[in-house]
Amino acid sequence: MSDAPARSADAGAVTPPRPNAVVAVLAFAGIVVSLMQTLVIPIVPELPKLLDAPASDTAWAVTATLLAAAVATPVVGRLGDMFGKRRMLLVSVVMLVVGSVVCGLSDALVPMIVGRALQGLSSGVIPLGISIMRDELPTERLAGATALMSASLGVGGALGLPTAALIADNFDWHVLFWASACMGAIALVLVLAFVPESRVRTGGRFDAVGAVGMAVGLVSLLLAISKGADWGWTSGTTLGLFAAAVIVLLAWGFYELRTAQPLVDLRTTARRQVLFTNLASIAVGFSMFAMSLVLPQLLQLPTQTGYGLGRSLLTAGLVMAPSGLVMMALAPVSAAVSKAKGPKVTLMIGALIVASGYGLNIVLMSEVWHLVLISCVIGAGIGFTYGSMPALIMGAVPASETAAANSLNTLMRSIGTSCASAIAGVVLAQMTIDLGGYALPSENGFRTVMAIGAGAALLAFAIASFIPRPRTAVPAAAPAPAAETSAGARSGR
């Protein structure tokens, strides 16, 4: 029997949720959404032929997802705080299913881009899930649960590549999206059955002007970052987008500081703990994605280069997969460290582990087992950092702003990964060797990207050192007294 009806925002009696079921379902939903992000990687080189379109156009199948996710994540988080986190979680999963179905039915470029953009709208699932955990779980379960939910992002990404490569090699490419739709449908049913609706809401008016301004600024910024290499970093289009991003985001910030009910409470965001956690998140997101760019290329480059291992995409995916399992396995360890020493220490430890993994990668890159080891070490560090960030954010914001704050933190990581893609692309494009008339990234180019990844992790460590040590290692769960519950329910009406 579902717990959801007993826990609705308007309910008087409260039936305690089943923590194990809530955590398992939310983590599964997070894995499903993160799987979506790696779904098209095996077929990207084939998309021009499959969709009968130029490669420069089919690249939008990836870019559309990135842009939609950047806009949707903070907006959905704010709507979750206002109207119900479970409700917006369901909307996000529905977007994933609908987008997957559109892609599964498509044989042309436009519906593929539309479907991928709809899939990107589901990116708020993980921050919403973390926020639901804060509202519904007992305090002693919160740290481990949020660490596991954060790890689901890495788990899905790591497992998605080999799974997608296996499907693409043995079945019609549309099966990738039908599989995504089926998994999304399962997640939808499980959320309906086991996840209760939070009673902690802010209510109020949605800041539509702020949402539009933020969308324009973020799209301009991320579009310039992601397409700058194709258009030219000094081209009028790229520079114009960067200029537009700066102007629009400054104007947006000015407006948000002066509106009564902003989309993003910049005063809360400017609190030292939130600010430095978000800055560290950008550096960690950058560092994590550097691994995803380097290791698969090293594995797949031909052995004639002298450093490539000549393996298939499926093998590359299998090499990356253990990192996701390590993230999940270390979630309880991350939670235990946060409980004993505070999430700030956990973040700093994770950053050092990531930096050491890249340091190892600089000297160990000639055997498959070397790269398996590296991916596991870096995965362990990412698991620590991702597990600590929600605790730091939730320890500094009120329960009524949890979803918006977590969503903004997720956005910061996404900006970091976008910057990593752009910078690594520039480095590898400039540092090349000639093999049979083809320019391929050089060994020193890969080492340079690894060094940059290590530097980003050390930067995250340095930034984290400025985070004030919280009074308690684990953020408090949402208040449960009936009087406060009723007040929260009234504000949401």
Buried (B, 14 or more C-beta within 10 A) or exposed (E): EEBBEBBBBEBEEBBEBBBEBBBBBBBBBBBBBBBBBBBBBBBEEEBBEBBEBEEEBBBBBBBBBBBBBBBBBBBBBBBBBBBBBBBBBBBBBBBBBBBBBBBBEBEEBEBBBBBBBBBBBBBBBBBBBBBBBBBBBEEEBBBBBBBBBBBBBBBBBBBBBBBBBBBBEEEEBBBBBBBBBBBBBBBBEBBBEBBBBBBBBBBBEBBEBBBBBBBBBBBBBBBBBBBBBBBEEEBEBBBEBBEBBEEBBEEBBEBBEEEEBBBBBEEBBEBEBBBBBBBBBBBBBBBBBBBBBBBBBBBBBEEEBEBBBEBEBBBBBBBBBBBBBBBBBBBBBBBBBBBEBBBBBBBBBBBBBBBBBBBBBBEEBEEBEBBBBBBBBBBBBBBBBBBBBBBBBBBBBBBBBBBBBBBBBBBBBBBBBBBBBBBBBBBBEEBBBEBEEEEBBBBEBBBBBBBBBBBBBBBBBEBBEEBBEBEEBBBEBBBEEEEBBEBBBEBBE
